[in-house]
């Protein structure tokens, strides 16, 4: 079994098992979650294929199965199912456990304005760096769409994302070379800021942020589409 696949199994094992917990009832949302993962993941996979083609990042053959599809290891395709699923489950669980814990409307607006300003400045100063400019811009788009959605998703997500970052860094630090001899995924520092937290490029935070947020936005739309009889009325 490859290191990459083992990490993905460990990442999704507990979230998947607890999806069928009688109190959490996350299984009732599996249909909209699955559809969202496929739709959102397809866009990120397309970007992944292009970034791999142009050498923005790549994959160490010593740590994946060697089964490639459009030059991406099969484990990389699974990444866009496993990691968002585990993150969405954690977000939903935190909302259930800490009902009512969220930022006020004013606090959310302040955080949103600061994030958009900071990310926007970094993008404009690094237009020559593909990873930095494109995925920070994507993060800005996700924030603006969430702000215009009419929901209070950002009030909750700004808080839950801070918790999601803990397991995210545990997995990504191994993928990028912490605790093992070589990285599973290598990055071309000419296309990013060159700032690492452990071995994780700082851009990975905005990448994860937008990937999860787009899924949450779409899931809430799909929940409404499928009807409240099949899923909980409580927003995800």
PyMOL commands that set and color helices and strands:
alter all, ss='L'
color gray80, all
select helices_A, chain A and resi 3-18+26-53+61-63+74-97+105-125+130-148+153-175+189-191+203-226
alter helices_A, ss='H'
color red, helices_A
select strands_A, chain A and resi 57-59+68-69+72-73+185-187+196-197+200-201
alter strands_A, ss='S'
color yellow, strands_A
deselect
rebuild
show_as cartoon
